[in-house]
Amino acid sequence: MRITGWARIQKTGPGRLFALAGICAVVYLFAPLYLLQFLALFALFVILGARLYSEYLIRRLRVIRRDREIRCFRFEWADVELTVENTGPLPAFMLAMGDWPGDLAVFKDHKRLATLPGRSRLAFTWRAYCSERCIGSLGPAQLRCSDPLGIFPFAATAEERTRLVVYPAPGMAGVPNPGGIPLGKLSSRNPLYEDLTRRRSLREYRPGDEPRRINWKASIRNQADQNPPGQAPGTPSLLVNEYEAAISYPLVVFLNLDPYEYTLSKRELWFERAIEAAAALCLMASRDRQDLGIILYTPWGTETPETGPATLIKPSPFTLLPILERLAAIKRPRGPENQTEQGNAPQPAGQPPGQPPGDQNGGTLRGSTRSLLDQGKRLPYGTRLVYTGPELPEEDYIALNTLRAYRLSLEYLVLDERRLSPLAPGSAPRYQMREGGYDIL
């Protein structure tokens, strides 16, 4: 990282300098004793030298941050390293170094006191505990020092900061894979999904193998190796191609961020757990090299003609980091009186507290269900669509079954303190999330 400048310098003003220098000058000019004049002149030189020393150090001290950006998961410790450099020949005595931890509540050793010799540098490392998801900053760093006599202290604040991105806590989601469509990136054990452009190996011919699988060139070379010149030819042995079986299915996570569809007593806990489940699915898809996308349902957020109240990141490669950043930026719901932020929407007028919109009249679908129906019709063929959020009413599940007509693989990851009731035969798979722990299911 580049060497930073100073955003703000606080130092003792010229008032103390003029006062001390004036007293010494008056004593030197009007004192009748040569000893007092000598002492006054000596003190005057000391005061001016201390001021010059302090001004010189301000221009020779620098702060270098190791990282412009730190990314980590929730409940992890992040190491923040700074280097304080003294580019001049004069030492900095009793140099106090400190870094501002931002909004973090738990941190270790973010201040240090040391003496920095001339033309040297000192590494300063402190640790921050990321207890909450966030996108924030660490810093600025501040140095406090003075001249050797401590007459003219100063405090310099660095202008550089470190961007901190705290992702949701990592989890393990062991959701089985659907069938998918052929010719993809994911390995499959089903020979029906063999990719004829990706040959894996050769094997001997077996009765029943298709003639088009025979590799005639390799068979001829193998026959020549087995029958050297001068020997009678033996029984010809044919070699058959084996191919990689691969499937493809984009994964799209629908994350329900409507706080009023969650149980009021466990709203904050379940809201965070749903975000962790969405992150676990994204990490699982990234390990399998799947095309990944997400739909963030924010009912009172910014609406667009294309997506309505939902924010869509289309399924494509290399979308894991943008998705995790969006999940890190989601604000936790604190109550019905909150501002209109993502995940912190106010209750509409006339709506009973804690009751989701669309449920006050029997038979109507929830807003998240309507958004899922609308967004599912626009997804690519063969997409694996996973709903993540609170339990839905039975009529919502019945309505969502119509998405199968668009060749989607629909699944549900739901939160409910009760045991899930069985759905109608032929419904999409539904899994119940655990309320806490590393394993989501």
WOBEL-V408326 format. One record per residue. N is the residue number from 1. OMEGA is omega as a letter, one per 30 degrees, with the letter a starting at -180 (none if undefined). Layout:
BEGIN
n=N omega=OMEGA
n=N omega=OMEGA
END
This chain:
BEGIN
n=1 omega=a
n=2 omega=l
n=3 omega=a
n=4 omega=l
n=5 omega=a
n=6 omega=l
n=7 omega=a
n=8 omega=l
n=9 omega=l
n=10 omega=a
n=11 omega=l
n=12 omega=a
n=13 omega=a
n=14 omega=a
n=15 omega=l
n=16 omega=l
n=17 omega=a
n=18 omega=a
n=19 omega=a
n=20 omega=l
n=21 omega=l
n=22 omega=l
n=23 omega=l
n=24 omega=l
n=25 omega=l
n=26 omega=l
n=27 omega=a
n=28 omega=a
n=29 omega=a
n=30 omega=l
n=31 omega=a
n=32 omega=a
n=33 omega=l
n=34 omega=l
n=35 omega=l
n=36 omega=l
n=37 omega=l
n=38 omega=l
n=39 omega=l
n=40 omega=l
n=41 omega=l
n=42 omega=l
n=43 omega=l
n=44 omega=l
n=45 omega=l
n=46 omega=a
n=47 omega=l
n=48 omega=l
n=49 omega=l
n=50 omega=l
n=51 omega=l
n=52 omega=l
n=53 omega=a
n=54 omega=l
n=55 omega=l
n=56 omega=l
n=57 omega=l
n=58 omega=a
n=59 omega=a
n=60 omega=l
n=61 omega=a
n=62 omega=l
n=63 omega=l
n=64 omega=l
n=65 omega=a
n=66 omega=a
n=67 omega=l
n=68 omega=a
n=69 omega=l
n=70 omega=l
n=71 omega=l
n=72 omega=l
n=73 omega=l
n=74 omega=a
n=75 omega=l
n=76 omega=l
n=77 omega=l
n=78 omega=l
n=79 omega=l
n=80 omega=a
n=81 omega=l
n=82 omega=l
n=83 omega=l
n=84 omega=a
n=85 omega=l
n=86 omega=a
n=87 omega=a
n=88 omega=a
n=89 omega=a
n=90 omega=l
n=91 omega=l
n=92 omega=a
n=93 omega=l
n=94 omega=l
n=95 omega=l
n=96 omega=a
n=97 omega=l
n=98 omega=l
n=99 omega=a
n=100 omega=a
n=101 omega=l
n=102 omega=a
n=103 omega=a
n=104 omega=a
n=105 omega=a
n=106 omega=l
n=107 omega=a
n=108 omega=l
n=109 omega=l
n=110 omega=l
n=111 omega=a
n=112 omega=l
n=113 omega=a
n=114 omega=l
n=115 omega=a
n=116 omega=l
n=117 omega=l
n=118 omega=l
n=119 omega=l
n=120 omega=l
n=121 omega=a
n=122 omega=l
n=123 omega=a
n=124 omega=a
n=125 omega=l
n=126 omega=a
n=127 omega=l
n=128 omega=l
n=129 omega=a
n=130 omega=a
n=131 omega=a
n=132 omega=l
n=133 omega=l
n=134 omega=l
n=135 omega=a
n=136 omega=a
n=137 omega=l
n=138 omega=a
n=139 omega=g
n=140 omega=l
n=141 omega=a
n=142 omega=l
n=143 omega=l
n=144 omega=a
n=145 omega=l
n=146 omega=l
n=147 omega=a
n=148 omega=a
n=149 omega=l
n=150 omega=a
n=151 omega=a
n=152 omega=l
n=153 omega=l
n=154 omega=l
n=155 omega=a
n=156 omega=a
n=157 omega=a
n=158 omega=a
n=159 omega=a
n=160 omega=l
n=161 omega=l
n=162 omega=l
n=163 omega=a
n=164 omega=l
n=165 omega=l
n=166 omega=l
n=167 omega=l
n=168 omega=l
n=169 omega=a
n=170 omega=l
n=171 omega=a
n=172 omega=l
n=173 omega=a
n=174 omega=a
n=175 omega=a
n=176 omega=a
n=177 omega=l
n=178 omega=a
n=179 omega=a
n=180 omega=l
n=181 omega=a
n=182 omega=l
n=183 omega=l
n=184 omega=a
n=185 omega=a
n=186 omega=l
n=187 omega=l
n=188 omega=l
n=189 omega=a
n=190 omega=a
n=191 omega=l
n=192 omega=a
n=193 omega=a
n=194 omega=l
n=195 omega=a
n=196 omega=l
n=197 omega=a
n=198 omega=a
n=199 omega=a
n=200 omega=a
n=201 omega=l
n=202 omega=l
n=203 omega=a
n=204 omega=a
n=205 omega=l
n=206 omega=l
n=207 omega=a
n=208 omega=l
n=209 omega=a
n=210 omega=a
n=211 omega=a
n=212 omega=l
n=213 omega=a
n=214 omega=l
n=215 omega=a
n=216 omega=a
n=217 omega=l
n=218 omega=l
n=219 omega=l
n=220 omega=l
n=221 omega=l
n=222 omega=l
n=223 omega=l
n=224 omega=l
n=225 omega=a
n=226 omega=a
n=227 omega=l
n=228 omega=l
n=229 omega=l
n=230 omega=l
n=231 omega=l
n=232 omega=l
n=233 omega=l
n=234 omega=l
n=235 omega=a
n=236 omega=l
n=237 omega=a
n=238 omega=l
n=239 omega=a
n=240 omega=l
n=241 omega=l
n=242 omega=a
n=243 omega=l
n=244 omega=l
n=245 omega=a
n=246 omega=l
n=247 omega=l
n=248 omega=l
n=249 omega=l
n=250 omega=l
n=251 omega=l
n=252 omega=l
n=253 omega=l
n=254 omega=a
n=255 omega=a
n=256 omega=a
n=257 omega=l
n=258 omega=a
n=259 omega=a
n=260 omega=l
n=261 omega=l
n=262 omega=l
n=263 omega=a
n=264 omega=a
n=265 omega=a
n=266 omega=a
n=267 omega=a
n=268 omega=a
n=269 omega=a
n=270 omega=l
n=271 omega=l
n=272 omega=a
n=273 omega=l
n=274 omega=l
n=275 omega=l
n=276 omega=l
n=277 omega=l
n=278 omega=l
n=279 omega=l
n=280 omega=l
n=281 omega=l
n=282 omega=l
n=283 omega=l
n=284 omega=l
n=285 omega=l
n=286 omega=l
n=287 omega=a
n=288 omega=l
n=289 omega=l
n=290 omega=l
n=291 omega=a
n=292 omega=l
n=293 omega=a
n=294 omega=l
n=295 omega=l
n=296 omega=a
n=297 omega=l
n=298 omega=a
n=299 omega=a
n=300 omega=l
n=301 omega=l
n=302 omega=a
n=303 omega=l
n=304 omega=a
n=305 omega=a
n=306 omega=a
n=307 omega=a
n=308 omega=a
n=309 omega=a
n=310 omega=l
n=311 omega=a
n=312 omega=l
n=313 omega=a
n=314 omega=l
n=315 omega=l
n=316 omega=l
n=317 omega=l
n=318 omega=l
n=319 omega=a
n=320 omega=a
n=321 omega=l
n=322 omega=l
n=323 omega=l
n=324 omega=l
n=325 omega=l
n=326 omega=l
n=327 omega=l
n=328 omega=a
n=329 omega=a
n=330 omega=l
n=331 omega=l
n=332 omega=l
n=333 omega=a
n=334 omega=a
n=335 omega=a
n=336 omega=a
n=337 omega=a
n=338 omega=l
n=339 omega=a
n=340 omega=l
n=341 omega=a
n=342 omega=a
n=343 omega=a
n=344 omega=a
n=345 omega=l
n=346 omega=l
n=347 omega=l
n=348 omega=a
n=349 omega=l
n=350 omega=a
n=351 omega=l
n=352 omega=a
n=353 omega=l
n=354 omega=a
n=355 omega=a
n=356 omega=l
n=357 omega=l
n=358 omega=l
n=359 omega=a
n=360 omega=l
n=361 omega=a
n=362 omega=l
n=363 omega=l
n=364 omega=a
n=365 omega=l
n=366 omega=l
n=367 omega=l
n=368 omega=l
n=369 omega=l
n=370 omega=l
n=371 omega=l
n=372 omega=l
n=373 omega=a
n=374 omega=a
n=375 omega=a
n=376 omega=a
n=377 omega=a
n=378 omega=a
n=379 omega=a
n=380 omega=l
n=381 omega=l
n=382 omega=a
n=383 omega=l
n=384 omega=a
n=385 omega=a
n=386 omega=l
n=387 omega=l
n=388 omega=a
n=389 omega=a
n=390 omega=l
n=391 omega=a
n=392 omega=l
n=393 omega=a
n=394 omega=a
n=395 omega=l
n=396 omega=l
n=397 omega=l
n=398 omega=l
n=399 omega=a
n=400 omega=l
n=401 omega=l
n=402 omega=l
n=403 omega=l
n=404 omega=l
n=405 omega=l
n=406 omega=l
n=407 omega=l
n=408 omega=l
n=409 omega=a
n=410 omega=l
n=411 omega=a
n=412 omega=l
n=413 omega=a
n=414 omega=l
n=415 omega=l
n=416 omega=l
n=417 omega=l
n=418 omega=l
n=419 omega=a
n=420 omega=l
n=421 omega=a
n=422 omega=l
n=423 omega=l
n=424 omega=l
n=425 omega=a
n=426 omega=l
n=427 omega=l
n=428 omega=l
n=429 omega=a
n=430 omega=a
n=431 omega=l
n=432 omega=a
n=433 omega=l
n=434 omega=a
n=435 omega=l
n=436 omega=l
n=437 omega=a
n=438 omega=l
n=439 omega=a
n=440 omega=a
n=441 omega=none
END
